[in-house]
């Protein structure tokens, strides 16, 4: 005997996969986040003299502890980019924008962030950019709302 199954006979439940955790920031990342809250961008000097942004706790070449924080930028140059035509809800901007790697002045590495420009024709490798700081900052990477082209008269 075969019974017909109706859709309302099937049990359904939402499936949400999450990995909630908390982490203390420590002295290096904590200083970086505090700097963002204050409108200051910090890097860290590696054993070879390079300045790494965002700062890391351990030298990527030697694994030594790093402690020498260095103020960088906040202006910098775009080292590479990708255009986003249809932003998702969790993207930092609600209109088309570019993901960019920005190497802040005084730094030897780049950090990823959003660049607010009108079209892909308005972004190029090597262009100078500055952060657009949130009016109310709380000590997170979102305190930089995005980057934008540096004014020509700056």
DSSP file (Angstrom, degrees, kcal/mol; ACC not computed):
  #  RESIDUE AA STRUCTURE BP1 BP2  ACC     N-H-->O    O-->H-N    N-H-->O    O-->H-N    TCO  KAPPA ALPHA  PHI   PSI    X-CA   Y-CA   Z-CA
    1    1 A X              0   0    0      0, 0.0     2,-0.5     0, 0.0     0, 0.0   0.000 360.0 360.0 360.0 126.9    0.0    0.0    0.0
    2    2 A X        -     0   0    0      2,-0.0     2,-0.4     0, 0.0     0, 0.0  -0.887 360.0-156.8-104.8 128.4    1.4    3.4   -1.1
    3    3 A X        -     0   0    0     -2,-0.5     2,-0.4     0, 0.0     0, 0.0  -0.841  19.0-121.0-105.6 144.6    0.4    6.5    0.9
    4    4 A X        -     0   0    0     -2,-0.4     2,-0.5     1,-0.0    -2,-0.0  -0.669  23.4-142.3 -83.5 132.2    0.5    9.9   -0.6
    5    5 A X        -     0   0    0     -2,-0.4     2,-0.3     2,-0.0    -1,-0.0  -0.814  10.7-153.1 -98.5 132.5    2.8   12.3    1.3
    6    6 A X    >   -     0   0    0     -2,-0.5     3,-1.9     1,-0.1     4,-0.4  -0.738  23.9-120.1 -99.9 152.1    1.6   15.9    1.5
    7    7 A X  G >  S+     0   0    0     -2,-0.3     3,-1.2     1,-0.3    -1,-0.1   0.824 113.4  59.6 -59.9 -32.0    4.1   18.8    2.0
    8    8 A X  G 3  S+     0   0    0      1,-0.2    -1,-0.3     3,-0.0    -3,-0.0   0.570  95.9  64.0 -77.3  -4.3    2.4   19.8    5.2
    9    9 A X  G <  S+     0   0    0     -3,-1.9     2,-0.5     2,-0.1    -1,-0.2   0.606  84.3  91.7 -85.9 -13.8    3.3   16.3    6.6
   10   10 A X  S <  S-     0   0    0     -3,-1.2     2,-0.3    -4,-0.4    -3,-0.0  -0.694  78.4-129.6 -88.0 127.3    7.0   17.0    6.3
   11   11 A X        -     0   0    0     -2,-0.5     2,-0.4     2,-0.0    -2,-0.1  -0.560  29.3-171.1 -73.0 136.9    8.7   18.4    9.4
   12   12 A X        +     0   0    0     -2,-0.3     2,-0.3     2,-0.0    -1,-0.0  -0.970  12.2 171.0-131.2 145.9   10.7   21.5    8.6
   13   13 A X        -     0   0    0     -2,-0.4     2,-0.1     2,-0.0    -2,-0.0  -0.984  37.4-105.4-150.4 142.8   13.1   23.5   10.7
   14   14 A X        -     0   0    0     -2,-0.3     2,-0.6     1,-0.1    -2,-0.0  -0.416  29.2-144.5 -67.9 145.4   15.5   26.3    9.9
   15   15 A X        +     0   0    0     -2,-0.1     2,-0.5     2,-0.0    -1,-0.1  -0.954  20.7 176.6-114.9 116.2   19.2   25.3    9.8
   16   16 A X        -     0   0    0     -2,-0.6     2,-0.6     2,-0.0    -2,-0.0  -0.975  13.0-160.0-120.8 118.7   21.6   27.9   11.0
   17   17 A X        +     0   0    0     -2,-0.5     2,-0.3     2,-0.0    -2,-0.0  -0.882  24.3 160.8-100.6 120.1   25.3   27.0   11.1
   18   18 A X        -     0   0    0     -2,-0.6     2,-0.1     2,-0.1    -2,-0.0  -0.957  33.7-160.7-136.1 153.9   27.2   29.2   13.4
   19   19 A X        -     0   0    0     -2,-0.3     2,-0.1     2,-0.1    -2,-0.0  -0.583  24.1-173.4-129.8  68.7   30.6   29.1   15.2
   20   20 A X        +     0   0    0     -2,-0.1     2,-0.3     2,-0.0    -2,-0.1  -0.419  18.2 145.9 -69.3 137.0   30.2   31.7   18.0
   21   21 A X        -     0   0    0     -2,-0.1     2,-0.4     2,-0.0    -2,-0.1  -0.970  35.8-137.0-157.5 164.8   33.3   32.4   19.9
   22   22 A X        -     0   0    0     -2,-0.3     2,-0.4     2,-0.0    -2,-0.0  -0.970  15.9-169.9-129.1 150.1   35.0   35.2   21.7
   23   23 A X        -     0   0    0     -2,-0.4     2,-0.2     3,-0.0    -2,-0.0  -0.998  24.3-123.0-138.4 136.8   38.7   36.1   21.6
   24   24 A X        -     0   0    0     -2,-0.4     6,-0.0     1,-0.1    -2,-0.0  -0.578  21.6-137.9 -75.2 147.5   40.7   38.5   23.6
   25   25 A X     >  -     0   0    0     -2,-0.2     4,-0.8     1,-0.1     5,-0.4   0.800  30.2-152.7 -81.3 -27.6   42.5   40.9   21.4
   26   26 A X  H  >  -     0   0    0      3,-0.2     4,-1.7     1,-0.2     5,-0.2  -0.103  40.2 -59.5  76.3 176.7   45.8   41.1   23.2
   27   27 A X  H  > S+     0   0    0      3,-0.2     4,-1.2     2,-0.2    -1,-0.2   0.817 131.0  43.7 -70.5 -31.7   48.2   44.0   23.1
   28   28 A X  H  > S+     0   0    0     -3,-0.2     4,-2.1     2,-0.2    -1,-0.1   0.972 121.1  34.8 -80.0 -56.7   48.9   44.2   19.4
   29   29 A X  H  X S+     0   0    0     -4,-0.8     4,-2.7     1,-0.2     5,-0.2   0.879 117.3  56.7 -66.3 -36.4   45.4   43.8   17.9
   30   30 A X  H  X S+     0   0    0     -4,-1.7     4,-2.4    -5,-0.4    -1,-0.2   0.909 107.9  47.1 -59.3 -42.6   44.0   45.7   20.9
   31   31 A X  H  X S+     0   0    0     -4,-1.2     4,-2.5    -5,-0.2    -1,-0.2   0.892 111.0  52.2 -65.6 -39.7   46.3   48.6   20.0
   32   32 A X  H  X S+     0   0    0     -4,-2.1     4,-2.1     2,-0.2    -2,-0.2   0.932 112.5  44.6 -60.2 -47.1   45.3   48.4   16.4
   33   33 A X  H  X S+     0   0    0     -4,-2.7     4,-2.1     2,-0.2    -2,-0.2   0.877 112.4  51.1 -67.8 -38.2   41.5   48.5   17.3
   34   34 A X  H  X S+     0   0    0     -4,-2.4     4,-1.6    -5,-0.2    -1,-0.2   0.908 108.8  52.9 -63.8 -40.9   42.1   51.3   19.7
   35   35 A X  H  <>S+     0   0    0     -4,-2.5     5,-3.4     1,-0.2     4,-0.5   0.919 106.9  51.6 -58.9 -44.4   43.9   53.2   17.0
   36   36 A X  H ><5S+     0   0    0     -4,-2.1     3,-1.3     1,-0.2    -1,-0.2   0.917 107.0  53.3 -59.2 -42.5   41.0   52.8   14.7
   37   37 A X  H 3<5S+     0   0    0     -4,-2.1   100,-0.2     1,-0.3    -1,-0.2   0.859 112.5  45.3 -58.9 -34.6   38.7   54.2   17.3
   38   38 A X  T 3<5S-     0   0    0     -4,-1.6    -1,-0.3     2,-0.2    -2,-0.2   0.420 121.4-107.0 -89.6   0.5   40.9   57.2   17.6
   39   39 A X  T < 5S+     0   0    0     -3,-1.3     2,-0.4    -4,-0.5    -3,-0.2   0.794  80.8 124.3  78.9  28.7   41.2   57.6   13.8
   40   40 A X      < -     0   0    0     -5,-3.4     2,-0.5    -6,-0.1    -1,-0.3  -0.967  52.7-143.7-124.1 137.4   44.8   56.4   13.7
   41   41 A X  E     -A   72   0A   0     31,-0.6    31,-2.7    -2,-0.4     2,-0.4  -0.892  20.7-165.4-103.9 126.3   46.1   53.5   11.6
   42   42 A X  E     +A   71   0A   0     -2,-0.5    13,-0.6    29,-0.2    12,-0.3  -0.868  12.0 176.7-114.8 143.9   48.8   51.3   13.2
   43   43 A X  E     -A   70   0A   0     27,-3.3    27,-2.5    -2,-0.4     2,-0.4  -0.630  24.5-122.7-121.9-173.4   51.2   48.7   11.8
   44   44 A X  E     -AB  69  52A   0      8,-1.7     8,-3.1    25,-0.3     2,-0.5  -0.999  17.9-120.8-138.5 141.3   54.0   46.7   13.4
   45   45 A X  E     - B   0  51A   0     23,-2.6    23,-0.4    -2,-0.4    22,-0.3  -0.689  27.1-146.2 -85.2 125.3   57.7   46.5   12.6
   46   46 A X    >   -     0   0    0      4,-3.6     3,-1.9    -2,-0.5    -1,-0.0  -0.293  32.1 -97.7 -79.8 171.0   58.9   43.1   11.7
   47   47 A X  T 3  S+     0   0    0      1,-0.3    -1,-0.1     2,-0.1    -2,-0.0   0.791 125.5  53.8 -60.9 -28.5   62.4   41.8   12.6
   48   48 A X  T 3  S-     0   0    0      2,-0.1    -1,-0.3     1,-0.0     3,-0.1   0.393 123.0-104.4 -88.3   4.2   63.6   42.6    9.0
   49   49 A X  S <  S+     0   0    0     -3,-1.9    -2,-0.1     1,-0.3     2,-0.0   0.250  76.4 136.0  94.9 -13.2   62.4   46.2    9.4
   50   50 A X        -     0   0    0     -5,-0.1    -4,-3.6     1,-0.1     2,-0.6  -0.377  52.7-131.4 -67.3 148.1   59.2   45.8    7.2
   51   51 A X  E     -B   45   0A   0     -6,-0.2    57,-3.0    -3,-0.1    58,-0.8  -0.916  21.4-154.1-104.1 121.3   56.1   47.5    8.6
   52   52 A X  E     -B   44   0A   0     -8,-3.1    -8,-1.7    -2,-0.6     2,-0.4  -0.814   8.6-136.4-101.9 130.1   53.1   45.1    8.5
   53   53 A X  S    S+     0   0    0     -2,-0.4     2,-0.2   -10,-0.2   -10,-0.1  -0.999  90.9  30.6-133.7 130.4   49.5   46.3    8.3
   54   54 A X  S    S-     0   0    0     -2,-0.4   -11,-0.2   -12,-0.3   -10,-0.1   0.654 109.6-115.0 -63.7 159.1   47.3   45.2    9.9
   55   55 A X        -     0   0    0    -13,-0.6     2,-0.3    -2,-0.2    -2,-0.1  -0.293  28.8-156.0 -67.9 150.7   49.7   44.4   12.7
   56   56 A X        -     0   0    0     -4,-0.1    -4,-0.1     1,-0.1    10,-0.1  -0.868  19.7-131.4-122.9 158.8   50.4   40.8   13.7
   57   57 A X  S    S+     0   0    0     -2,-0.3     9,-2.5     1,-0.1     2,-0.4   0.752  90.2  43.4 -82.2 -24.6   51.6   39.4   16.9
   58   58 A X  B    S-C   65   0B   0      7,-0.2     7,-0.2     9,-0.0     2,-0.2  -0.961  90.2-107.0-128.2 140.5   54.3   37.2   15.5
   59   59 A X     >  -     0   0    0      5,-3.1     4,-2.5    -2,-0.4     5,-0.1  -0.455  25.2-143.3 -62.6 126.1   56.9   37.8   12.7
   60   60 A X  T  4 S+     0   0    0     -2,-0.2    -1,-0.2     1,-0.2   -14,-0.0   0.709  97.8  42.4 -68.3 -17.7   55.7   35.8    9.7
   61   61 A X  T  4 S+     0   0    0      3,-0.1    -1,-0.2     1,-0.0    -2,-0.1   0.814 132.4  16.3 -94.2 -35.6   59.4   35.0    8.8
   62   62 A X  T  4 S-     0   0    0      2,-0.1    -2,-0.2     3,-0.0     3,-0.1   0.577  87.8-129.3-115.5 -13.7   60.9   34.2   12.2
   63   63 A X     <  +     0   0    0     -4,-2.5    -3,-0.1     1,-0.2     3,-0.1   0.531  58.2 147.3  69.1   9.3   57.8   33.6   14.4
   64   64 A X        -     0   0    0      1,-0.1    -5,-3.1    -6,-0.1    -1,-0.2  -0.383  58.6 -95.8 -68.8 151.7   59.4   36.0   17.0
   65   65 A X  B     -C   58   0B   0     -7,-0.2     2,-0.4    -3,-0.1    -7,-0.2  -0.431  38.9-148.5 -62.6 141.5   57.1   38.1   19.1
   66   66 A X        +     0   0    0     -9,-2.5   -20,-0.1     1,-0.1   -38,-0.1  -0.948  31.7 154.3-116.3 139.0   56.5   41.6   17.6
   67   67 A X        +     0   0    0     -2,-0.4     2,-1.3   -22,-0.3    -1,-0.1   0.493  37.8 104.8-138.2 -11.9   55.9   44.6   19.8
   68   68 A X        -     0   0    0    -23,-0.4   -23,-2.6     2,-0.0     2,-0.2  -0.624  53.2-163.4 -86.6  94.3   57.1   47.8   18.0
   69   69 A X  E     -A   44   0A   0     -2,-1.3     2,-0.4   -25,-0.2   -25,-0.3  -0.510   4.8-165.6 -75.9 143.7   53.9   49.5   16.8
   70   70 A X  E     -A   43   0A   0    -27,-2.5   -27,-3.3    -2,-0.2     2,-0.3  -0.996  19.9-126.1-134.0 131.5   54.2   52.1   14.1
   71   71 A X  E     +A   42   0A   0     -2,-0.4     2,-0.3   -29,-0.2   -29,-0.2  -0.636  37.6 179.4 -75.8 134.0   51.7   54.8   13.0
   72   72 A X  E     -A   41   0A   0    -31,-2.7   -31,-0.6    -2,-0.3    34,-0.2  -0.817  30.2 -51.0-128.6 168.1   51.2   54.6    9.2
   73   73 A X        -     0   0    0     32,-3.2     3,-0.1    -2,-0.3    57,-0.0  -0.100  14.5-166.1  50.9-136.3   49.1   56.3    6.6
   74   74 A X  S    S+     0   0    0     55,-0.1    -1,-0.2   -34,-0.0    57,-0.1  -0.987  87.0  56.6 -78.8 -13.5   46.3   56.7    6.9
   75   75 A X  S    S+     0   0    0     55,-0.1    30,-3.0    29,-0.1     2,-0.3  -0.345  71.1 149.1 -70.4 160.1   46.5   57.6    3.2
   76   76 A X  E     -DE 104 129C   0     53,-2.3    53,-2.6    28,-0.3     2,-0.4  -0.923  40.2 -84.5-167.8-167.9   48.0   55.0    0.9
   77   77 A X  E     -DE 103 128C   0     26,-1.9    26,-2.9    -2,-0.3     2,-0.5  -0.911  33.2-116.4-121.2 147.1   48.1   53.5   -2.6
   78   78 A X  E     -D  102   0C   0     49,-2.2    48,-3.3    -2,-0.4    24,-0.2  -0.685  26.1-178.0 -78.3 125.5   45.9   50.8   -4.2
   79   79 A X  E     -     0   0C   0     22,-3.2     2,-0.3    -2,-0.5    -1,-0.2   0.722  68.6 -15.0 -97.9 -25.6   48.0   47.8   -5.1
   80   80 A X  E     -D  101   0C   0     21,-0.8    21,-2.3    44,-0.1    -1,-0.4  -0.957  66.3-169.7-165.7 165.4   45.3   45.7   -6.7
   81   81 A X  E     -D  100   0C   0     -2,-0.3     2,-0.3    19,-0.2    19,-0.2  -0.984  14.0-153.9-158.4 163.6   41.5   45.7   -6.9
   82   82 A X  E     -D   99   0C   0     17,-2.3    17,-2.8    -2,-0.3     2,-0.3  -0.988  25.2-125.0-144.1 138.2   38.3   43.9   -7.9
   83   83 A X  E     -D   98   0C   0     -2,-0.3     2,-0.6    15,-0.2    15,-0.2  -0.654  12.8-155.7 -89.3 138.2   34.9   45.4   -8.9
   84   84 A X  E     +D   97   0C   0     13,-3.2    13,-1.4    -2,-0.3     3,-0.3  -0.950  13.4 177.1-112.5 111.4   31.7   44.4   -7.1
   85   85 A X  S    S+     0   0    0     -2,-0.6     2,-0.4     1,-0.3    11,-0.3   0.815  77.2  31.6 -84.6 -31.4   28.6   45.1   -9.3
   86   86 A X  S    S-     0   0    0      9,-0.1    -1,-0.3    11,-0.1     9,-0.1  -0.798  81.9-152.2-130.7  89.9   26.0   43.6   -7.0
   87   87 A X        -     0   0    0     -2,-0.4     2,-0.2    -3,-0.3     9,-0.1  -0.238  12.5-130.0 -61.9 148.6   26.9   44.1   -3.3
   88   88 A X    >   -     0   0    0      1,-0.1     3,-1.6     5,-0.1     5,-0.1  -0.492  30.1 -99.4 -90.6 167.3   25.5   41.6   -0.7
   89   89 A X  T 3  S+     0   0    0      1,-0.3    -1,-0.1    -2,-0.2    -2,-0.1   0.806 122.5  50.0 -58.4 -32.0   23.7   42.6    2.5
   90   90 A X  T 3  S+     0   0    0      4,-0.0    -1,-0.3     2,-0.0     2,-0.1   0.431  85.3 108.8 -91.9   2.1   26.9   42.1    4.5
   91   91 A X  S <  S-     0   0    0     -3,-1.6    -4,-0.0     2,-0.1     0, 0.0  -0.408  80.3-117.1 -71.9 156.6   29.1   44.2    2.3
   92   92 A X  S    S+     0   0    0     -2,-0.1     2,-0.3     2,-0.0    -1,-0.1   0.736  97.0  44.0 -70.9 -21.8   30.3   47.5    3.7
   93   93 A X        -     0   0    0      2,-0.1    -2,-0.1    -5,-0.1     4,-0.1  -0.927  67.9-146.0-124.1 149.7   28.5   49.6    0.9
   94   94 A X  S    S+     0   0    0     -2,-0.3     2,-0.3     2,-0.1    -1,-0.0   0.218  82.8  55.0 -99.3  15.2   25.1   49.1   -0.5
   95   95 A X  S    S-     0   0    0      1,-0.1    -2,-0.1    -9,-0.1    -9,-0.1  -0.908 106.8 -62.4-137.6 165.1   26.0   50.2   -4.1
   96   96 A X        +     0   0    0     -2,-0.3     2,-0.3   -11,-0.3    21,-0.2  -0.151  67.5 152.4 -52.1 142.1   28.7   49.0   -6.5
   97   97 A X  E     -D   84   0C   0    -13,-1.4   -13,-3.2    19,-0.1     2,-0.4  -0.909  40.1-100.7-157.1 178.1   32.2   49.5   -5.2
   98   98 A X  E     -DF  83 115C   0     17,-2.1    17,-2.9    -2,-0.3     2,-0.5  -0.931  17.1-139.1-113.7 137.7   35.7   48.0   -5.4
   99   99 A X  E     -DF  82 114C   0    -17,-2.8   -17,-2.3    -2,-0.4     2,-0.3  -0.828  37.7-176.2 -82.1 132.2   37.5   45.7   -3.0
  100  100 A X  E     -DF  81 113C   0     13,-3.0    13,-2.1    -2,-0.5     2,-0.6  -0.949  33.6-134.6-131.5 151.4   41.1   47.1   -2.9
  101  101 A X  E     -DF  80 112C   0    -21,-2.3   -22,-3.2    -2,-0.3   -21,-0.8  -0.950  31.7-163.8 -97.6 120.4   44.3   46.2   -1.3
  102  102 A X  E     -DF  78 111C   0      9,-3.2     9,-2.6    -2,-0.6     2,-0.8  -0.924  13.3-157.3-110.5 125.1   45.6   49.5    0.2
  103  103 A X  E     -D   77   0C   0    -26,-2.9   -26,-1.9    -2,-0.5     7,-0.2  -0.877  24.3-139.5 -98.5 104.6   49.3   49.9    1.2
  104  104 A X  E >   -D   76   0C   0     -2,-0.8     3,-2.4     5,-0.4   -28,-0.3  -0.266  31.6 -87.4 -62.5 149.1   49.2   52.7    3.7
  105  105 A X  T 3  S+     0   0    0    -30,-3.0   -32,-3.2     1,-0.3    -1,-0.1  -0.330 118.6  22.9 -54.0 132.4   52.1   55.3    3.5
  106  106 A X  T 3  S+     0   0    0      1,-0.3     2,-0.3   -34,-0.2    -1,-0.3   0.381 104.3 106.4  88.7  -3.6   54.9   54.0    5.6
  107  107 A X    <   -     0   0    0     -3,-2.4    -1,-0.3     1,-0.1   -55,-0.2  -0.734  56.3-156.5-107.7 157.6   53.8   50.3    5.4
  108  108 A X  S    S+     0   0    0    -57,-3.0     2,-0.3    -2,-0.3   -56,-0.2   0.461  78.8  50.7-108.2  -6.3   55.3   47.5    3.4
  109  109 A X  S    S-     0   0    0    -58,-0.8    -5,-0.4    -5,-0.1     2,-0.3  -0.815  77.3-125.3-126.0 168.9   52.2   45.4    3.2
  110  110 A X        -     0   0    0     -2,-0.3     2,-0.3    -7,-0.2    -7,-0.3  -0.780   9.8-147.1-116.2 157.8   48.6   46.1    2.2
  111  111 A X  E     -F  102   0C   0     -9,-2.6    -9,-3.2    -2,-0.3     2,-0.3  -0.918  21.9-118.1-121.1 150.4   45.2   45.7    3.8
  112  112 A X  E     +F  101   0C   0     -2,-0.3     2,-0.3   -11,-0.2   -11,-0.2  -0.678  47.0 137.3 -89.9 140.1   41.9   44.9    2.2
  113  113 A X  E     -F  100   0C   0    -13,-2.1   -13,-3.0    -2,-0.3     2,-0.3  -0.960  51.6 -80.5-163.5 176.5   39.0   47.3    2.3
  114  114 A X  E     -F   99   0C   0     -2,-0.3    33,-3.1   -15,-0.2     2,-0.5  -0.620  31.0-153.1 -87.3 146.2   36.2   48.8    0.2
  115  115 A X  E     -Fg  98 147C   0    -17,-2.9   -17,-2.1    -2,-0.3     2,-1.0  -0.989  10.6-142.9-119.4 124.0   36.8   51.7   -2.1
  116  116 A X        +     0   0    0     31,-2.9    33,-0.4    -2,-0.5     2,-0.3  -0.760  42.9 139.6 -92.1 100.7   33.8   54.0   -2.8
  117  117 A X        -     0   0    0     -2,-1.0     6,-0.1   -21,-0.2    -2,-0.1  -0.929  57.1-118.8-136.0 161.0   34.0   55.1   -6.5
  118  118 A X  S    S-     0   0    0     -2,-0.3     2,-0.3     1,-0.1   -22,-0.1   0.782  86.4  -5.0 -75.2 -28.4   31.3   55.5   -9.1
  119  119 A X  S >  S-     0   0    0      1,-0.0     3,-1.9    -3,-0.0     4,-0.1  -0.972  73.5 -97.2-157.8 166.2   32.6   52.9  -11.6
  120  120 A X  G >  S+     0   0    0     -2,-0.3     3,-1.1     1,-0.3    -1,-0.0   0.744 119.2  66.7 -63.3 -20.2   35.5   50.6  -12.4
  121  121 A X  G 3  S+     0   0    0      1,-0.2    -1,-0.3     3,-0.0    -3,-0.0   0.662  93.8  60.1 -71.6 -14.7   36.9   53.3  -14.6
  122  122 A X  G <  S+     0   0    0     -3,-1.9     2,-0.4     2,-0.0    -1,-0.2   0.375  97.0  69.6 -95.1   3.5   37.4   55.4  -11.5
  123  123 A X    <   +     0   0    0     -3,-1.1     2,-0.3    -4,-0.1   -42,-0.1  -0.953  55.8 163.0-123.3 142.4   39.8   52.9   -9.8
  124  124 A X    >   -     0   0    0     -2,-0.4     3,-1.9   -44,-0.1   -46,-0.3  -0.993  44.8 -94.0-153.2 151.9   43.3   52.0  -10.8
  125  125 A X  T 3  S+     0   0    0     -2,-0.3   -46,-0.2     1,-0.2     3,-0.1  -0.464 113.2  27.0 -62.1 133.9   46.4   50.3   -9.4
  126  126 A X  T 3  S+     0   0    0    -48,-3.3    -1,-0.2     1,-0.3   -47,-0.1   0.279  86.5 137.5  94.7 -10.4   48.6   53.0   -7.9
  127  127 A X    <   -     0   0    0     -3,-1.9   -49,-2.2   -49,-0.1     2,-0.4  -0.386  55.8-117.0 -70.1 150.1   45.9   55.5   -7.2
  128  128 A X  E     +E   77   0C   0    -51,-0.2    22,-2.4    22,-0.1     2,-0.3  -0.701  37.2 179.7 -89.4 137.6   46.1   57.4   -3.9
  129  129 A X  E     -EH  76 149C   0    -53,-2.6   -53,-2.3    -2,-0.4     2,-0.3  -0.915  15.6-157.5-135.2 159.5   43.3   56.8   -1.4
  130  130 A X  E     - H   0 148C   0     18,-2.7    18,-2.5    -2,-0.3     2,-0.1  -0.957  30.2-102.7-133.2 152.8   42.3   58.0    2.1
  131  131 A X  E     - H   0 147C   0     -2,-0.3     2,-0.7    16,-0.2    16,-0.3  -0.478  18.8-141.3 -74.6 147.1   40.0   56.4    4.7
  132  132 A X  E     - H   0 146C   0     14,-3.5    13,-2.1    -2,-0.1    14,-1.0  -0.941  27.9-148.6-102.6 107.6   36.5   57.7    5.2
  133  133 A X  E     - H   0 144C   0     -2,-0.7    11,-0.2    11,-0.2    10,-0.1  -0.522  14.6-112.2 -80.0 141.9   36.2   57.4    9.0
  134  134 A X        -     0   0    0      9,-2.9     3,-0.2    -2,-0.2    -1,-0.1  -0.407  22.2-126.1 -65.1 147.9   32.8   56.7   10.6
  135  135 A X  S    S+     0   0    0      1,-0.2     2,-0.6    -2,-0.1    -1,-0.1   0.928 102.8  38.2 -63.4 -45.2   31.5   59.6   12.6
  136  136 A X  S    S-     0   0    0     -3,-0.0     2,-0.3     2,-0.0    -1,-0.2  -0.933  81.7-168.8-110.9 113.6   31.1   57.4   15.7
  137  137 A X        +     0   0    0     -2,-0.6  -100,-0.1  -100,-0.2     6,-0.0  -0.779  18.4 178.5-106.7 146.9   33.9   54.9   16.1
  138  138 A X        -     0   0    0     -2,-0.3  -101,-0.1     2,-0.2    -1,-0.1   0.386  60.5 -84.9-127.0   0.6   34.0   52.0   18.5
  139  139 A X  S    S+     0   0    0      1,-0.3     2,-0.3  -103,-0.1  -105,-0.1   0.908  87.1 110.7  93.6  51.7   37.3   50.2   17.8
  140  140 A X  S >  S-     0   0    0   -107,-0.1     3,-2.6  -108,-0.1    -1,-0.3  -0.954  81.1-100.0-148.1 164.4   36.6   47.8   14.9
  141  141 A X  G >  S+     0   0    0      1,-0.3     3,-1.7    -2,-0.3    -1,-0.0   0.796 117.6  69.1 -60.2 -27.3   37.7   47.6   11.3
  142  142 A X  G 3  S+     0   0    0      1,-0.3    -1,-0.3    -9,-0.0    -8,-0.1   0.548  74.0  85.8 -68.0  -6.1   34.3   49.1   10.3
  143  143 A X  G <  S+     0   0    0     -3,-2.6    -9,-2.9     1,-0.2     2,-0.9   0.785  82.0  65.7 -64.5 -25.5   35.5   52.3   11.9
  144  144 A X  E <  S- H   0 133C   0     -3,-1.7   -11,-0.2    -4,-0.3    -1,-0.2  -0.878  78.1-166.5 -89.7 105.5   37.0   52.9    8.4
  145  145 A X  E     -     0   0C   0    -13,-2.1     2,-0.3    -2,-0.9    -1,-0.2   0.918  60.4 -56.9 -59.2 -43.8   33.7   53.1    6.5
  146  146 A X  E     - H   0 132C   0    -14,-1.0   -14,-3.5    -3,-0.1     2,-0.3  -0.942  56.9 -91.1-176.6 178.8   35.6   52.7    3.3
  147  147 A X  E     -gH 115 131C   0    -33,-3.1   -31,-2.9    -2,-0.3     2,-0.3  -0.762  36.4-171.0-102.9 159.7   38.4   54.3    1.4
  148  148 A X  E     - H   0 130C   0    -18,-2.5   -18,-2.7    -2,-0.3   -31,-0.1  -0.961  37.1 -75.7-144.2 160.2   37.9   57.0   -1.2
  149  149 A X  E     - H   0 129C   0    -33,-0.4   -20,-0.3    -2,-0.3     2,-0.2  -0.264  52.8-109.9 -58.6 141.7   40.1   58.7   -3.8
  150  150 A X        -     0   0    0    -22,-2.4   -22,-0.1   -74,-0.1    -1,-0.1  -0.510  39.6-101.7 -70.3 139.5   42.5   61.3   -2.3
  151  151 A X    >   -     0   0    0     -2,-0.2     3,-1.7     1,-0.1    -1,-0.1  -0.347  24.9-126.8 -62.2 141.8   41.6   64.8   -3.2
  152  152 A X  T 3  S+     0   0    0      1,-0.3    -1,-0.1     2,-0.1    -2,-0.1   0.789 109.2  51.9 -62.3 -28.5   43.8   66.2   -6.0
  153  153 A X  T 3         0   0    0      1,-0.2    -1,-0.3     0, 0.0    -2,-0.1   0.419 360.0 360.0 -90.1   2.3   44.7   69.3   -3.9
  154  154 A X    <         0   0    0     -3,-1.7    -1,-0.2     0, 0.0    -2,-0.1   0.472 360.0 360.0 -79.0 360.0   45.8   67.2   -0.9
